[in-house]
C-alpha cells in the first residue's frame, strides 16, 4: 500500500534534487570505505577512494595517494587496534562546477600501538611503552566526479583538533569468549552473509 504523504513529498522532489541525493550517498560511501579500509588494512580499498593524481596532507605525510598508502602500511604494522568514527558530514556542491564538492567530515581516530617508538605522532618523545591514543580531526576534502570513475577524493587535508593518550589501566580486559576485531579479511565483516545469525 502506498503512503499518500510520501507520494506527495516525492512529487515535490525535482530530478536535480534526486541527483544531488545520489551524489551525496556516493560521496558518503567513499568516506566510509576509506575508514573501513584503514581499520581493516585493506589498502586497495583506501587507494580506490582517491583519484590517481590526488593530493593528501595527513600531518606527518604530504603527497600522493600511493605514497600515503605505503606510509600507512608501514605504520600500521605496529597498530593492533584501529577505529575511525565519522560524524557531522557536510557536503556542499560547487555552484560553478557541479563535478566538484567541498566535504567536511568530523573524525575520531582511536588506535592501540605496540610502542610509542612506532607511532609517527609520538616517536622521538623517549616513550617506549604501548600507546592507546585518540586523535580528533576533520577531513576537509575536495571531491571530484570524473567520467568513468565517479566521485573520489582529489584533495584531502586532515585538520587536527586535539590528541589524547590514555593510560592502560583505563581499559577493561574483555572476555576471551567474545568475538574480537581483526585487522584483515579474517574479521567477521568478511564472513559469508547468511539469513540467520544463530
MARRO-77745 format. One record per residue (C-alpha): z, y, x; residue number from 1; residue in one letter; chain. Coordinates in Angstrom, 3 decimals. Layout:
# MARRO-77745
@z=Z&y=Y&x=X&nr=NUM&rest=A&kette=A .
...
END
This chain:
# MARRO-77745
@z=0.000&y=0.000&x=0.000&nr=1&rest=X&kette=A .
@z=-0.909&y=3.431&x=1.377&nr=2&rest=X&kette=A .
@z=1.574&y=6.251&x=1.769&nr=3&rest=X&kette=A .
@z=0.277&y=9.366&x=-0.091&nr=4&rest=X&kette=A .
@z=2.253&y=11.709&x=2.138&nr=5&rest=X&kette=A .
@z=0.919&y=10.036&x=5.268&nr=6&rest=X&kette=A .
@z=-2.641&y=10.216&x=3.935&nr=7&rest=X&kette=A .
@z=-2.172&y=13.922&x=3.170&nr=8&rest=X&kette=A .
@z=-0.910&y=14.547&x=6.712&nr=9&rest=X&kette=A .
@z=-3.867&y=12.704&x=8.225&nr=10&rest=X&kette=A .
@z=-6.319&y=14.692&x=6.064&nr=11&rest=X&kette=A .
@z=-4.942&y=17.842&x=7.672&nr=12&rest=X&kette=A .
@z=-5.460&y=16.484&x=11.185&nr=13&rest=X&kette=A .
@z=-8.638&y=17.572&x=12.933&nr=14&rest=X&kette=A .
@z=-10.731&y=15.358&x=15.186&nr=15&rest=X&kette=A .
@z=-9.838&y=17.647&x=18.096&nr=16&rest=X&kette=A .
@z=-6.112&y=17.151&x=17.469&nr=17&rest=X&kette=A .
@z=-6.585&y=13.379&x=17.428&nr=18&rest=X&kette=A .
@z=-8.469&y=13.584&x=20.726&nr=19&rest=X&kette=A .
@z=-5.577&y=15.538&x=22.300&nr=20&rest=X&kette=A .
@z=-3.082&y=12.979&x=20.993&nr=21&rest=X&kette=A .
@z=-5.108&y=10.147&x=22.524&nr=22&rest=X&kette=A .
@z=-5.421&y=12.051&x=25.809&nr=23&rest=X&kette=A .
@z=-1.660&y=12.658&x=25.830&nr=24&rest=X&kette=A .
@z=-0.989&y=8.948&x=25.272&nr=25&rest=X&kette=A .
@z=-3.311&y=8.047&x=28.161&nr=26&rest=X&kette=A .
@z=-1.600&y=10.552&x=30.466&nr=27&rest=X&kette=A .
@z=1.816&y=9.227&x=29.469&nr=28&rest=X&kette=A .
@z=0.650&y=5.674&x=30.269&nr=29&rest=X&kette=A .
@z=-0.258&y=6.787&x=33.795&nr=30&rest=X&kette=A .
@z=3.214&y=8.316&x=34.237&nr=31&rest=X&kette=A .
@z=4.881&y=5.087&x=33.105&nr=32&rest=X&kette=A .
@z=2.523&y=2.937&x=35.213&nr=33&rest=X&kette=A .
@z=3.498&y=4.954&x=38.283&nr=34&rest=X&kette=A .
@z=7.226&y=4.367&x=37.703&nr=35&rest=X&kette=A .
@z=6.736&y=0.686&x=36.914&nr=36&rest=X&kette=A .
@z=4.514&y=0.264&x=39.950&nr=37&rest=X&kette=A .
@z=7.090&y=1.764&x=42.332&nr=38&rest=X&kette=A .
@z=10.032&y=-0.098&x=40.776&nr=39&rest=X&kette=A .
@z=8.248&y=-3.477&x=40.881&nr=40&rest=X&kette=A .
@z=6.488&y=-2.725&x=44.190&nr=41&rest=X&kette=A .
@z=3.091&y=-3.107&x=42.555&nr=42&rest=X&kette=A .
@z=1.305&y=-0.790&x=44.964&nr=43&rest=X&kette=A .
@z=-2.144&y=-1.348&x=43.463&nr=44&rest=X&kette=A .
@z=-0.802&y=-0.056&x=40.136&nr=45&rest=X&kette=A .
@z=0.662&y=3.019&x=41.856&nr=46&rest=X&kette=A .
@z=-2.616&y=3.761&x=43.620&nr=47&rest=X&kette=A .
@z=-4.517&y=3.410&x=40.345&nr=48&rest=X&kette=A .
@z=-2.543&y=6.359&x=38.920&nr=49&rest=X&kette=A .
@z=-4.324&y=8.768&x=41.288&nr=50&rest=X&kette=A .
@z=-7.878&y=9.912&x=41.790&nr=51&rest=X&kette=A .
@z=-9.052&y=8.822&x=45.244&nr=52&rest=X&kette=A .
@z=-9.189&y=12.409&x=46.554&nr=53&rest=X&kette=A .
@z=-5.834&y=13.427&x=45.056&nr=54&rest=X&kette=A .
@z=-3.024&y=15.132&x=46.969&nr=55&rest=X&kette=A .
@z=0.691&y=14.343&x=46.769&nr=56&rest=X&kette=A .
@z=3.612&y=16.396&x=48.085&nr=57&rest=X&kette=A .
@z=6.541&y=13.988&x=47.921&nr=58&rest=X&kette=A .
@z=9.173&y=15.692&x=50.093&nr=59&rest=X&kette=A .
@z=9.001&y=13.845&x=53.430&nr=60&rest=X&kette=A .
@z=5.404&y=12.765&x=52.727&nr=61&rest=X&kette=A .
@z=2.476&y=15.092&x=52.085&nr=62&rest=X&kette=A .
@z=-1.040&y=13.714&x=51.891&nr=63&rest=X&kette=A .
@z=-3.469&y=11.407&x=50.125&nr=64&rest=X&kette=A .
@z=-2.533&y=8.620&x=47.675&nr=65&rest=X&kette=A .
@z=-3.476&y=5.798&x=50.064&nr=66&rest=X&kette=A .
@z=-1.111&y=7.208&x=52.693&nr=67&rest=X&kette=A .
@z=1.601&y=7.724&x=50.083&nr=68&rest=X&kette=A .
@z=1.438&y=4.071&x=49.049&nr=69&rest=X&kette=A .
@z=1.649&y=2.893&x=52.675&nr=70&rest=X&kette=A .
@z=4.626&y=5.224&x=53.264&nr=71&rest=X&kette=A .
@z=6.335&y=3.853&x=50.146&nr=72&rest=X&kette=A .
@z=5.518&y=0.250&x=51.065&nr=73&rest=X&kette=A .
@z=7.290&y=0.656&x=54.432&nr=74&rest=X&kette=A .
@z=10.330&y=2.444&x=52.967&nr=75&rest=X&kette=A .
@z=10.730&y=0.046&x=50.054&nr=76&rest=X&kette=A .
@z=11.047&y=-2.965&x=52.357&nr=77&rest=X&kette=A .
@z=14.724&y=-1.948&x=52.528&nr=78&rest=X&kette=A .
@z=15.180&y=-0.919&x=48.868&nr=79&rest=X&kette=A .
@z=16.911&y=-3.702&x=46.945&nr=80&rest=X&kette=A .
@z=17.097&y=-1.855&x=43.616&nr=81&rest=X&kette=A .
@z=14.869&y=0.917&x=42.253&nr=82&rest=X&kette=A .
@z=14.656&y=2.502&x=38.812&nr=83&rest=X&kette=A .
@z=12.701&y=5.595&x=37.788&nr=84&rest=X&kette=A .
@z=13.688&y=7.093&x=34.429&nr=85&rest=X&kette=A .
@z=11.334&y=9.660&x=32.874&nr=86&rest=X&kette=A .
@z=12.213&y=12.223&x=30.204&nr=87&rest=X&kette=A .
@z=11.042&y=15.603&x=28.879&nr=88&rest=X&kette=A .
@z=7.330&y=15.052&x=29.461&nr=89&rest=X&kette=A .
@z=5.367&y=18.247&x=28.768&nr=90&rest=X&kette=A .
@z=1.551&y=18.151&x=28.640&nr=91&rest=X&kette=A .
@z=-0.465&y=21.373&x=28.451&nr=92&rest=X&kette=A .
@z=-4.238&y=21.074&x=28.395&nr=93&rest=X&kette=A .
@z=-6.224&y=23.795&x=30.120&nr=94&rest=X&kette=A .
@z=-7.910&y=26.229&x=27.728&nr=95&rest=X&kette=A .
@z=-10.578&y=26.966&x=30.356&nr=96&rest=X&kette=A .
@z=-11.323&y=23.350&x=31.310&nr=97&rest=X&kette=A .
@z=-10.384&y=20.599&x=28.799&nr=98&rest=X&kette=A .
@z=-10.710&y=17.967&x=31.529&nr=99&rest=X&kette=A .
@z=-7.570&y=19.367&x=33.201&nr=100&rest=X&kette=A .
@z=-3.926&y=19.261&x=32.167&nr=101&rest=X&kette=A .
@z=-0.660&y=20.511&x=33.676&nr=102&rest=X&kette=A .
@z=2.044&y=17.869&x=33.201&nr=103&rest=X&kette=A .
@z=5.752&y=18.287&x=33.892&nr=104&rest=X&kette=A .
@z=7.987&y=15.182&x=33.834&nr=105&rest=X&kette=A .
@z=11.717&y=15.099&x=34.428&nr=106&rest=X&kette=A .
@z=12.735&y=12.088&x=36.537&nr=107&rest=X&kette=A .
@z=15.900&y=10.385&x=37.764&nr=108&rest=X&kette=A .
@z=15.224&y=8.023&x=40.658&nr=109&rest=X&kette=A .
@z=18.015&y=5.552&x=41.418&nr=110&rest=X&kette=A .
@z=17.940&y=3.351&x=44.500&nr=111&rest=X&kette=A .
@z=20.054&y=0.900&x=46.456&nr=112&rest=X&kette=A .
@z=19.044&y=0.824&x=50.119&nr=113&rest=X&kette=A .
@z=20.219&y=-1.690&x=52.725&nr=114&rest=X&kette=A .
@z=21.213&y=1.022&x=55.183&nr=115&rest=X&kette=A .
@z=21.174&y=4.819&x=55.348&nr=116&rest=X&kette=A .
@z=19.145&y=4.443&x=58.549&nr=117&rest=X&kette=A .
@z=16.233&y=3.122&x=56.456&nr=118&rest=X&kette=A .
@z=16.405&y=5.964&x=53.901&nr=119&rest=X&kette=A .
@z=13.886&y=8.766&x=54.614&nr=120&rest=X&kette=A .
@z=16.266&y=11.279&x=52.997&nr=121&rest=X&kette=A .
@z=19.405&y=10.179&x=54.890&nr=122&rest=X&kette=A .
@z=18.049&y=8.904&x=58.218&nr=123&rest=X&kette=A .
@z=19.493&y=10.807&x=61.163&nr=124&rest=X&kette=A .
@z=22.823&y=11.570&x=59.454&nr=125&rest=X&kette=A .
@z=24.626&y=8.916&x=61.503&nr=126&rest=X&kette=A .
@z=25.445&y=6.809&x=58.439&nr=127&rest=X&kette=A .
@z=24.587&y=3.121&x=58.661&nr=128&rest=X&kette=A .
@z=26.197&y=1.599&x=55.566&nr=129&rest=X&kette=A .
@z=24.294&y=0.609&x=52.399&nr=130&rest=X&kette=A .
@z=23.269&y=3.515&x=50.173&nr=131&rest=X&kette=A .
@z=23.304&y=3.936&x=46.409&nr=132&rest=X&kette=A .
@z=21.749&y=7.261&x=45.573&nr=133&rest=X&kette=A .
@z=20.212&y=9.207&x=42.709&nr=134&rest=X&kette=A .
@z=17.582&y=11.905&x=43.050&nr=135&rest=X&kette=A .
@z=16.928&y=14.306&x=40.175&nr=136&rest=X&kette=A .
@z=13.451&y=15.781&x=40.318&nr=137&rest=X&kette=A .
@z=10.458&y=16.937&x=38.327&nr=138&rest=X&kette=A .
@z=6.893&y=15.753&x=38.778&nr=139&rest=X&kette=A .
@z=4.577&y=18.747&x=38.485&nr=140&rest=X&kette=A .
@z=1.149&y=17.194&x=38.103&nr=141&rest=X&kette=A .
@z=-2.409&y=18.277&x=37.608&nr=142&rest=X&kette=A .
@z=-4.182&y=15.544&x=35.673&nr=143&rest=X&kette=A .
@z=-7.957&y=15.380&x=35.559&nr=144&rest=X&kette=A .
@z=-10.172&y=13.415&x=33.178&nr=145&rest=X&kette=A .
@z=-13.223&y=12.213&x=35.109&nr=146&rest=X&kette=A .
@z=-16.194&y=10.263&x=33.713&nr=147&rest=X&kette=A .
@z=-15.873&y=6.535&x=34.221&nr=148&rest=X&kette=A .
@z=-12.292&y=6.871&x=35.471&nr=149&rest=X&kette=A .
@z=-10.317&y=8.728&x=32.814&nr=150&rest=X&kette=A .
@z=-7.085&y=10.674&x=33.148&nr=151&rest=X&kette=A .
@z=-5.419&y=10.329&x=36.538&nr=152&rest=X&kette=A .
@z=-3.314&y=12.492&x=38.838&nr=153&rest=X&kette=A .
@z=-5.356&y=14.835&x=41.025&nr=154&rest=X&kette=A .
@z=-2.353&y=16.729&x=42.419&nr=155&rest=X&kette=A .
@z=1.361&y=15.942&x=42.361&nr=156&rest=X&kette=A .
@z=4.295&y=17.937&x=43.695&nr=157&rest=X&kette=A .
@z=7.778&y=16.470&x=43.491&nr=158&rest=X&kette=A .
@z=10.174&y=19.356&x=42.803&nr=159&rest=X&kette=A .
@z=13.666&y=18.270&x=43.881&nr=160&rest=X&kette=A .
@z=16.708&y=19.378&x=41.873&nr=161&rest=X&kette=A .
@z=19.623&y=17.521&x=43.481&nr=162&rest=X&kette=A .
@z=20.596&y=14.295&x=45.236&nr=163&rest=X&kette=A .
@z=23.835&y=12.338&x=44.834&nr=164&rest=X&kette=A .
@z=25.209&y=9.455&x=46.866&nr=165&rest=X&kette=A .
@z=27.565&y=7.104&x=45.044&nr=166&rest=X&kette=A .
@z=30.341&y=5.035&x=46.680&nr=167&rest=X&kette=A .
@z=30.015&y=1.248&x=46.491&nr=168&rest=X&kette=A .
@z=33.370&y=0.903&x=44.712&nr=169&rest=X&kette=A .
@z=31.980&y=2.836&x=41.726&nr=170&rest=X&kette=A .
@z=29.802&y=-0.158&x=40.800&nr=171&rest=X&kette=A .
@z=30.942&y=-3.268&x=38.947&nr=172&rest=X&kette=A .
@z=29.655&y=-6.684&x=40.023&nr=173&rest=X&kette=A .
@z=27.513&y=-8.344&x=37.359&nr=174&rest=X&kette=A .
@z=27.928&y=-11.871&x=36.068&nr=175&rest=X&kette=A .
@z=25.641&y=-14.166&x=38.148&nr=176&rest=X&kette=A .
@z=24.546&y=-15.799&x=34.882&nr=177&rest=X&kette=A .
@z=22.832&y=-12.587&x=33.767&nr=178&rest=X&kette=A .
@z=19.093&y=-12.061&x=34.125&nr=179&rest=X&kette=A .
@z=18.627&y=-9.848&x=37.202&nr=180&rest=X&kette=A .
@z=15.907&y=-7.366&x=38.000&nr=181&rest=X&kette=A .
@z=13.406&y=-8.374&x=40.677&nr=182&rest=X&kette=A .
@z=11.160&y=-6.061&x=42.622&nr=183&rest=X&kette=A .
@z=7.980&y=-8.131&x=42.395&nr=184&rest=X&kette=A .
@z=5.928&y=-10.197&x=39.958&nr=185&rest=X&kette=A .
@z=8.730&y=-12.749&x=39.585&nr=186&rest=X&kette=A .
@z=10.511&y=-10.180&x=37.382&nr=187&rest=X&kette=A .
@z=10.912&y=-11.108&x=33.705&nr=188&rest=X&kette=A .
@z=8.352&y=-8.403&x=32.868&nr=189&rest=X&kette=A .
@z=5.567&y=-10.662&x=34.143&nr=190&rest=X&kette=A .
@z=6.619&y=-13.791&x=32.236&nr=191&rest=X&kette=A .
@z=4.279&y=-15.119&x=29.516&nr=192&rest=X&kette=A .
@z=4.527&y=-13.359&x=26.158&nr=193&rest=X&kette=A .
@z=5.758&y=-15.792&x=23.529&nr=194&rest=X&kette=A .
@z=6.622&y=-15.457&x=19.849&nr=195&rest=X&kette=A .
@z=10.314&y=-16.326&x=20.258&nr=196&rest=X&kette=A .
@z=12.704&y=-15.136&x=22.981&nr=197&rest=X&kette=A .
@z=15.126&y=-18.045&x=22.453&nr=198&rest=X&kette=A .
END
